[in-house]
């Protein structure tokens, strides 16, 4: 398979990877510059990830104040061939609150109800919760050991190797040796 076709296949795989998850790992930054790691359940609509988060969570204020975040989807340790080779998709996103009086709010909340059931009936009414649209701007996809790619362009459809050279190893170790580890 030609390199272009391989990269297109990687792009298709990366685009489908997140669909196996119900939650995403979330990284935001506080006003003091401290990183905040968390997670949130999500639904996807029109190539955006929507999260419904409470003001009690630090990431809610961080999203409101900074309007950006990073999200990660990562393969479980049990499913991975090796802990060093876990598949993962990391996306740098613009975050924007969706006001409750917008049609998108109702549409997306209906998707939350369909995906997460009766639980949503309770928290949908809580006014300290806010709906945020996370729009991916760029990202990276790691498909395994030494298989790291940059995702850019419209809909993150442009795929390139993160490092054309691969891992550096002493002359006595080859890429085949590294690949054999996993």
MIDOSE-1310 file (N, C-alpha, C; in nm, 2 decimals, decimal comma, always signed):
residues 182
xxxx	+0,09/-0,12/+0,00/+0,00/+0,00/+0,00/+0,09/+0,12/+0,00; +0,05/+0,22/-0,08/+0,13/+0,34/-0,09/+0,12/+0,42/+0,04; +0,22/+0,51/+0,06/+0,22/+0,59/+0,19/+0,10/+0,67/+0,20; +0,05/+0,73/+0,09/-0,07/+0,82/+0,09/-0,19/+0,74/+0,14
xxxx	-0,20/+0,62/+0,08/-0,32/+0,53/+0,12/-0,30/+0,48/+0,27; -0,18/+0,46/+0,31/-0,16/+0,42/+0,45/-0,20/+0,53/+0,54; -0,17/+0,66/+0,51/-0,20/+0,77/+0,59/-0,35/+0,80/+0,59; -0,42/+0,77/+0,47/-0,56/+0,79/+0,47/-0,63/+0,68/+0,56
xxxx	-0,57/+0,56/+0,56/-0,63/+0,45/+0,65/-0,61/+0,49/+0,79; -0,49/+0,55/+0,83/-0,47/+0,59/+0,96/-0,57/+0,70/+1,00; -0,60/+0,79/+0,91/-0,70/+0,90/+0,93/-0,83/+0,84/+0,96; -0,87/+0,74/+0,88/-1,00/+0,68/+0,90/-1,01/+0,61/+1,04
xxxx	-0,90/+0,54/+1,07/-0,89/+0,47/+1,20/-0,90/+0,57/+1,32; -0,82/+0,68/+1,31/-0,82/+0,78/+1,41/-0,96/+0,85/+1,43; -1,03/+0,87/+1,32/-1,16/+0,93/+1,32/-1,26/+0,84/+1,39; -1,24/+0,71/+1,37/-1,34/+0,61/+1,43/-1,30/+0,57/+1,58
xxxx	-1,18/+0,60/+1,62/-1,13/+0,55/+1,75/-1,21/+0,59/+1,86; -1,25/+0,72/+1,87/-1,32/+0,77/+1,98/-1,46/+0,72/+2,00; -1,51/+0,66/+1,90/-1,65/+0,61/+1,90/-1,67/+0,49/+1,99; -1,57/+0,43/+2,04/-1,58/+0,32/+2,14/-1,59/+0,37/+2,28
xxxx	-1,59/+0,50/+2,30/-1,58/+0,55/+2,44/-1,71/+0,63/+2,47; -1,75/+0,64/+2,60/-1,86/+0,72/+2,64/-1,81/+0,84/+2,72; -1,68/+0,84/+2,75/-1,62/+0,96/+2,82/-1,49/+0,99/+2,76; -1,44/+1,11/+2,79/-1,31/+1,16/+2,74/-1,23/+1,21/+2,85
xxxx	-1,10/+1,20/+2,84/-1,01/+1,26/+2,94/-1,00/+1,41/+2,90; -1,00/+1,49/+3,00/-1,01/+1,64/+2,97/-0,89/+1,71/+3,05; -0,82/+1,79/+2,97/-0,71/+1,87/+3,03/-0,75/+2,02/+3,01; -0,75/+2,09/+3,12/-0,77/+2,24/+3,12/-0,67/+2,30/+3,20
xxxx	-0,67/+2,44/+3,20/-0,57/+2,51/+3,27/-0,64/+2,62/+3,36; -0,60/+2,62/+3,49/-0,66/+2,72/+3,58/-0,61/+2,86/+3,55; -0,67/+2,96/+3,62/-0,62/+3,10/+3,60/-0,48/+3,12/+3,65; -0,44/+3,03/+3,74/-0,30/+3,04/+3,80/-0,20/+2,96/+3,71
xxxx	-0,25/+2,90/+3,60/-0,16/+2,83/+3,51/-0,14/+2,68/+3,54; -0,22/+2,63/+3,65/-0,20/+2,49/+3,68/-0,28/+2,40/+3,59; -0,23/+2,29/+3,55/-0,30/+2,20/+3,47/-0,41/+2,13/+3,55; -0,52/+2,10/+3,49/-0,62/+2,03/+3,56/-0,67/+1,91/+3,48
xxxx	-0,65/+1,79/+3,53/-0,68/+1,67/+3,46/-0,82/+1,62/+3,51; -0,90/+1,58/+3,42/-1,04/+1,53/+3,46/-1,09/+1,44/+3,35; -1,22/+1,42/+3,36/-1,29/+1,35/+3,25/-1,43/+1,40/+3,25; -1,50/+1,37/+3,14/-1,64/+1,40/+3,12/-1,70/+1,31/+3,02
xxxx	-1,83/+1,28/+3,04/-1,90/+1,20/+2,94/-1,93/+1,30/+2,82; -1,95/+1,24/+2,71/-1,97/+1,33/+2,59/-2,07/+1,27/+2,49; -2,12/+1,35/+2,41/-2,19/+1,31/+2,28/-2,12/+1,39/+2,17; -2,12/+1,33/+2,05/-2,06/+1,39/+1,94/-2,18/+1,44/+1,84
xxxx	-2,16/+1,56/+1,79/-2,26/+1,61/+1,70/-2,19/+1,71/+1,61; -2,21/+1,69/+1,48/-2,15/+1,78/+1,38/-2,00/+1,80/+1,40; -1,92/+1,70/+1,43/-1,78/+1,70/+1,44/-1,73/+1,78/+1,56; -1,82/+1,79/+1,66/-1,78/+1,85/+1,79/-1,81/+1,75/+1,90
xxxx	-1,74/+1,76/+2,01/-1,77/+1,68/+2,13/-1,84/+1,78/+2,22; -1,95/+1,73/+2,28/-2,03/+1,81/+2,37/-2,02/+1,75/+2,51; -1,98/+1,83/+2,61/-1,98/+1,78/+2,75/-2,07/+1,86/+2,83; -2,13/+1,80/+2,93/-2,23/+1,87/+3,02/-2,16/+1,86/+3,16
xxxx	-2,11/+1,98/+3,21/-2,03/+1,98/+3,33/-2,08/+2,08/+3,43; -2,06/+2,04/+3,56/-2,10/+2,12/+3,67/-2,00/+2,23/+3,71; -2,05/+2,34/+3,76/-1,96/+2,45/+3,81/-1,88/+2,40/+3,93; -1,92/+2,29/+4,00/-1,85/+2,23/+4,11/-1,71/+2,17/+4,06
xxxx	-1,70/+2,14/+3,94/-1,58/+2,08/+3,88/-1,49/+2,20/+3,83; -1,36/+2,19/+3,87/-1,27/+2,30/+3,83/-1,26/+2,32/+3,68; -1,28/+2,21/+3,60/-1,27/+2,23/+3,46/-1,38/+2,32/+3,40; -1,49/+2,33/+3,46/-1,60/+2,41/+3,41/-1,55/+2,56/+3,41
xxxx	-1,50/+2,61/+3,52/-1,45/+2,75/+3,52/-1,33/+2,76/+3,43; -1,24/+2,66/+3,42/-1,13/+2,67/+3,33/-1,17/+2,69/+3,18; -1,28/+2,61/+3,15/-1,33/+2,62/+3,01/-1,39/+2,76/+2,99; -1,46/+2,81/+3,08/-1,53/+2,94/+3,07/-1,42/+3,05/+3,06
xxxx	-1,32/+3,04/+3,14/-1,22/+3,15/+3,14/-1,12/+3,15/+3,02; -1,09/+3,03/+2,97/-0,98/+3,02/+2,87/-1,03/+2,97/+2,74; -1,14/+2,90/+2,73/-1,20/+2,87/+2,60/-1,12/+2,77/+2,52; -1,04/+2,69/+2,59/-0,96/+2,59/+2,52/-0,93/+2,47/+2,61
xxxx	-0,90/+2,36/+2,55/-0,87/+2,24/+2,63/-0,81/+2,13/+2,54; -0,77/+2,03/+2,60/-0,72/+1,91/+2,53/-0,80/+1,79/+2,58; -0,84/+1,71/+2,48/-0,91/+1,59/+2,52/-0,83/+1,47/+2,47; -0,85/+1,36/+2,54/-0,77/+1,24/+2,51/-0,87/+1,12/+2,52
xxxx	-0,86/+1,03/+2,42/-0,92/+0,90/+2,43/-0,81/+0,80/+2,43; -0,81/+0,71/+2,52/-0,70/+0,61/+2,53/-0,74/+0,47/+2,55; -0,68/+0,38/+2,48/-0,71/+0,24/+2,49/-0,69/+0,19/+2,63; -0,77/+0,10/+2,68/-0,75/+0,05/+2,81/-0,62/-0,03/+2,82
xxxx	-0,56/-0,04/+2,94/-0,44/-0,12/+2,96/-0,46/-0,26/+2,93; -0,58/-0,31/+2,96/-0,61/-0,45/+2,94/-0,62/-0,49/+2,79; -0,67/-0,39/+2,71/-0,68/-0,42/+2,57/-0,55/-0,39/+2,49; -0,46/-0,32/+2,54/-0,34/-0,28/+2,47/-0,24/-0,40/+2,46
xxxx	-0,16/-0,41/+2,36/-0,06/-0,51/+2,34/+0,05/-0,49/+2,44; +0,07/-0,37/+2,49/+0,17/-0,34/+2,59/+0,14/-0,20/+2,64; +0,17/-0,17/+2,77/+0,14/-0,04/+2,83/+0,21/+0,08/+2,75; +0,33/+0,05/+2,70/+0,40/+0,15/+2,62/+0,33/+0,18/+2,49
xxxx	+0,24/+0,09/+2,44/+0,19/+0,10/+2,31/+0,04/+0,12/+2,30; -0,02/+0,19/+2,40/-0,16/+0,21/+2,41/-0,20/+0,31/+2,30; -0,30/+0,27/+2,22/-0,36/+0,36/+2,12/-0,42/+0,48/+2,19; -0,40/+0,60/+2,13/-0,46/+0,72/+2,19/-0,48/+0,83/+2,09
xxxx	-0,58/+0,90/+2,11/-0,62/+1,02/+2,02/-0,62/+1,14/+2,11; -0,54/+1,24/+2,08/-0,53/+1,36/+2,16/-0,57/+1,48/+2,07; -0,67/+1,56/+2,12/-0,72/+1,67/+2,03/-0,71/+1,80/+2,11; -0,65/+1,90/+2,04/-0,65/+2,04/+2,10/-0,78/+2,10/+2,05
xxxx	-0,86/+2,15/+2,15/-1,00/+2,20/+2,11/-1,02/+2,34/+2,16; -1,11/+2,40/+2,08/-1,17/+2,53/+2,12/-1,30/+2,49/+2,20; -1,32/+2,56/+2,32/-1,44/+2,53/+2,40/-1,53/+2,65/+2,40; -1,66/+2,62/+2,38/-1,75/+2,73/+2,38/-1,88/+2,68/+2,44
xxxx	-1,93/+2,76/+2,54/-2,05/+2,73/+2,61/-2,17/+2,74/+2,51; -2,27/+2,65/+2,52/-2,39/+2,65/+2,44/-2,50/+2,70/+2,54; -2,56/+2,82/+2,51/-2,66/+2,87/+2,60/-2,79/+2,78/+2,60; -2,86/+2,77/+2,71/-2,97/+2,68/+2,72/-3,09/+2,72/+2,63
xxxx	-3,09/+2,84/+2,58/-3,20/+2,89/+2,49/-3,17/+2,87/+2,35; -3,06/+2,80/+2,31/-3,03/+2,77/+2,17/-3,08/+2,64/+2,13; -3,12/+2,62/+2,01/-3,17/+2,50/+1,95/-3,07/+2,38/+1,97; -2,94/+2,42/+1,95/-2,84/+2,32/+1,96/-2,84/+2,25/+2,10
xxxx	-2,87/+2,34/+2,21/-2,87/+2,29/+2,34/-2,97/+2,17/+2,35; -3,09/+2,20/+2,31/-3,20/+2,10/+2,31/-3,17/+1,97/+2,23; -3,12/+1,99/+2,11/-3,08/+1,88/+2,03/-2,97/+1,79/+2,09; -2,87/+1,86/+2,15/-2,76/+1,78/+2,21/-2,80/+1,71/+2,34
xxxx	-2,88/+1,78/+2,42/-2,93/+1,72/+2,54/-3,02/+1,60/+2,51; -3,09/+1,61/+2,40/-3,17/+1,49/+2,36/-3,08/+1,37/+2,33; -2,96/+1,40/+2,27/-2,86/+1,29/+2,25/-2,80/+1,24/+2,38; -2,78/+1,33/+2,48/-2,74/+1,29/+2,61/-2,84/+1,19/+2,67
xxxx	-2,97/+1,23/+2,66/-3,07/+1,14/+2,72/-3,07/+1,01/+2,65; -3,06/+1,00/+2,52/-3,06/+0,88/+2,44/-2,94/+0,79/+2,48; -2,83/+0,85/+2,50/-2,70/+0,78/+2,53/-2,69/+0,74/+2,68; -2,73/+0,82/+2,77/-2,71/+0,80/+2,91/-2,83/+0,77/+3,00
xxxx	-2,95/+0,78/+2,93/-3,07/+0,73/+3,00/-3,13/+0,82/+3,10; -3,20/+0,76/+3,20/-3,27/+0,83/+3,30/-3,19/+0,92/+3,39; -3,06/+0,89/+3,40/-2,97/+0,98/+3,48/-2,98/+1,12/+3,43; -2,99/+1,14/+3,30/-2,99/+1,27/+3,25/-3,12/+1,35/+3,29
xxxx	-3,23/+1,28/+3,31/-3,35/+1,35/+3,36/-3,32/+1,43/+3,48; -3,24/+1,38/+3,57/-3,21/+1,45/+3,69/-3,11/+1,57/+3,67; -3,00/+1,54/+3,61/-2,90/+1,65/+3,60/-2,93/+1,75/+3,49; -3,01/+1,72/+3,39/-3,05/+1,81/+3,29/-3,11/+1,94/+3,35
xxxx	-3,18/+1,92/+3,46/-3,25/+2,03/+3,52/-3,16/+2,12/+3,61; -3,04/+2,07/+3,65/-2,96/+2,14/+3,74/-2,89/+2,26/+3,67; -2,91/+2,38/+3,72/-2,87/+2,50/+3,66/-2,72/+2,53/+3,68; -2,65/+2,45/+3,76/-2,51/+2,47/+3,78/-2,43/+2,39/+3,67
xxxx	-2,50/+2,32/+3,59/-2,44/+2,24/+3,48/-2,44/+2,33/+3,35; -2,34/+2,31/+3,27/-2,32/+2,39/+3,15/-2,28/+2,30/+3,04; -2,34/+2,32/+2,92/-2,31/+2,25/+2,80/-2,20/+2,32/+2,72; -2,09/+2,25/+2,70/-1,98/+2,30/+2,62/-1,96/+2,22/+2,49
xxxx	-1,94/+2,30/+2,38/-1,90/+2,24/+2,25/-1,75/+2,24/+2,24; -1,69/+2,13/+2,22/-1,54/+2,12/+2,21/-1,51/+2,10/+2,06; -1,45/+2,19/+1,99/-1,43/+2,18/+1,85/-1,28/+2,15/+1,83; -1,25/+2,03/+1,78/-1,11/+2,00/+1,75/-1,04/+2,09/+1,65
xxxx	-0,92/+2,13/+1,68/-0,85/+2,22/+1,59/-0,73/+2,15/+1,53; -0,67/+2,06/+1,61/-0,56/+1,97/+1,56/-0,54/+1,86/+1,66; -0,47/+1,76/+1,62/-0,45/+1,65/+1,71/-0,34/+1,56/+1,68; -0,33/+1,45/+1,75/-0,23/+1,35/+1,73/-0,30/+1,21/+1,75
xxxx	-0,26/+1,11/+1,68/-0,31/+0,98/+1,70/-0,19/+0,88/+1,71; -0,18/+0,81/+1,81/-0,08/+0,71/+1,83/-0,15/+0,57/+1,81; -0,11/+0,50/+1,71/-0,17/+0,37/+1,67/-0,10/+0,25/+1,73; +0,01/+0,28/+1,80/+0,09/+0,18/+1,86/+0,23/+0,23/+1,87
xxxx	+0,32/+0,14/+1,91/+0,46/+0,18/+1,93/+0,52/+0,23/+1,80; +0,58/+0,35/+1,80/+0,65/+0,41/+1,68/+0,55/+0,44/+1,57; +0,42/+0,45/+1,60/+0,32/+0,48/+1,50/+0,24/+0,61/+1,55; +0,31/+0,72/+1,54/+0,25/+0,85/+1,58/+0,23/+0,94/+1,47
xxxx	+0,11/+1,00/+1,47/+0,07/+1,08/+1,35/+0,01/+1,22/+1,40; +0,03/+1,32/+1,31/-0,03/+1,45/+1,33/-0,16/+1,46/+1,25; -0,26/+1,52/+1,31/-0,39/+1,54/+1,24/-0,41/+1,69/+1,23; -0,43/+1,74/+1,11/-0,45/+1,88/+1,09/-0,55/+1,90/+0,98
xxxx	-0,58/+2,02/+0,94/-0,67/+2,06/+0,83/-0,81/+2,05/+0,87; -0,90/+2,08/+0,77/-1,04/+2,07/+0,80/-1,08/+1,93/+0,83; -1,16/+1,92/+0,94/-1,20/+1,79/+0,99/-1,09/+1,70/+1,02; -0,97/+1,75/+1,05/-0,85/+1,68/+1,08/-0,82/+1,56/+0,98
xxxx	-0,85/+1,59/+0,86/-0,83/+1,49/+0,75/-0,69/+1,49/+0,69; -0,60/+1,58/+0,73/-0,47/+1,57/+0,68/-0,38/+1,50/+0,79; -0,32/+1,39/+0,75/-0,25/+1,30/+0,84/-0,10/+1,29/+0,79; -0,01/+1,31/+0,89/+0,13/+1,30/+0,86/+0,20/+1,23/+0,98
xxxx	+0,31/+1,17/+0,95/+0,39/+1,11/+1,06/+0,44/+1,22/+1,15; +0,44/+1,20/+1,28/+0,49/+1,30/+1,37/+0,64/+1,31/+1,36; +0,70/+1,20/+1,32/+0,85/+1,21/+1,31/+0,88/+1,11/+1,20; +0,92/+1,16/+1,08/+0,95/+1,08/+0,97/+1,06/+0,98/+0,99
xxxx	+1,15/+1,01/+1,09/+1,26/+0,92/+1,12/+1,23/+0,81/+1,21; +1,12/+0,81/+1,28/+1,09/+0,71/+1,38/+1,17/+0,72/+1,50; +1,18/+0,62/+1,58/+1,26/+0,62/+1,71/+1,40/+0,61/+1,67; +1,49/+0,67/+1,75/+1,63/+0,66/+1,73/+1,68/+0,55/+1,82
xxxx	+1,76/+0,47/+1,76/+1,82/+0,35/+1,83/+1,96/+0,34/+1,80; +2,04/+0,28/+1,89/+2,18/+0,25/+1,85/+2,19/+0,16/+1,73; +2,30/+0,17/+1,67/+2,32/+0,09/+1,54/+2,28/-0,06/+1,57; +2,30/-0,11/+1,69/+2,28/-0,25/+1,71/+2,13/-0,28/+1,72
xxxx	+2,04/-0,18/+1,73/+1,90/-0,20/+1,74/+1,83/-0,15/+1,61; +1,74/-0,22/+1,56/+1,67/-0,18/+1,44/+1,53/-0,15/+1,47; +1,46/-0,09/+1,38/+1,31/-0,06/+1,40/+1,24/-0,19/+1,41; +1,28/-0,30/+1,34/+1,22/-0,43/+1,36/+1,23/-0,48/+1,50
xxxx	+1,35/-0,45/+1,56/+1,37/-0,49/+1,70/+1,27/-0,42/+1,79; +1,25/-0,29/+1,77/+1,16/-0,21/+1,85/+1,02/-0,26/+1,83; +0,98/-0,28/+1,70/+0,84/-0,33/+1,67/+0,82/-0,47/+1,73; +0,92/-0,55/+1,75/+0,90/-0,68/+1,81/+0,87/-0,68/+1,95
xx	+0,90/-0,56/+2,02/+0,87/-0,55/+2,16/+0,72/-0,56/+2,20; +0,64/-0,52/+2,10/+0,49/-0,52/+2,13/+0,42/-0,61/+2,04
